[in-house]
Amino acid sequence: MPLQPRPGAEIPALTVRVARAGNPHGTTAMWIRDRLDGLFSDEDFTAWYPRDGRPGLSPA
C-alpha cells in the first residue's frame, strides 16, 4: 500500500461544530488531535509504505 501524502488534512468546520456540540468536554481522539496536530506529517511515514499497490490510509 503506497502512501500518498496529503498536506494539512483539514477537518471541515461543520464537522468540528457537530463534534464539539456532541462532546463539549472532548474525547480522547479530539484531545490528541488538538495537542499533537502538526507534530507529524504524512511525509514522515512514506518510507514505511511500499511504492506499489493500493493507496494506504494516512497515519495522521
C-alpha positions as CSV (number, residue, x, y, z in Angstrom):
1,M,0.0,0.0,0.0
2,P,1.7,3.2,-1.1
3,L,1.1,6.3,1.0
4,Q,0.1,9.4,-0.9
5,P,1.0,12.3,1.3
6,R,-1.7,15.0,1.7
7,P,-0.6,18.3,3.0
8,G,-2.6,19.5,6.0
9,A,-5.7,17.3,6.2
10,E,-8.2,19.9,7.4
11,I,-11.4,18.9,9.3
12,P,-14.5,20.6,7.8
13,A,-15.9,23.4,10.0
14,L,-19.3,21.8,10.2
15,T,-17.7,18.5,11.4
16,V,-15.8,20.4,14.1
17,R,-19.0,22.2,15.3
18,V,-21.0,19.0,15.4
19,A,-18.2,17.1,17.3
20,R,-17.9,19.9,19.8
21,A,-21.6,20.2,20.3
22,G,-21.9,16.4,20.9
23,N,-18.8,16.2,23.1
24,P,-18.4,19.6,24.9
25,H,-15.6,18.2,27.0
26,G,-14.0,16.5,24.0
27,T,-12.9,12.9,23.6
28,T,-9.5,11.2,23.8
29,A,-9.2,11.4,20.0
30,M,-10.1,15.1,19.9
31,W,-7.6,15.8,22.7
32,I,-4.8,14.0,20.9
33,R,-5.6,15.8,17.6
34,D,-5.8,19.2,19.2
35,R,-2.5,18.8,21.0
36,L,-0.4,16.8,18.5
37,D,-1.7,18.3,15.3
38,G,1.3,19.4,13.2
39,L,3.8,17.3,15.1
40,F,3.9,14.6,12.4
41,S,3.1,14.8,8.7
42,D,2.4,12.1,6.1
43,E,5.9,12.7,4.6
44,D,7.4,11.4,7.9
45,F,5.9,8.0,7.2
46,T,6.3,7.5,3.5
47,A,9.3,5.2,3.9
48,W,7.1,2.8,6.0
49,Y,4.9,2.0,2.9
50,P,5.7,0.2,-0.3
51,R,5.7,2.1,-3.6
52,D,3.1,-0.1,-5.3
53,G,-0.3,-1.4,-4.6
54,R,-3.5,0.3,-3.4
55,P,-3.1,3.7,-1.6
56,G,-2.7,3.4,2.1
57,L,-4.5,5.4,4.8
58,S,-2.8,8.4,6.3
59,P,-1.3,7.7,9.7
60,A,-2.3,11.2,10.7
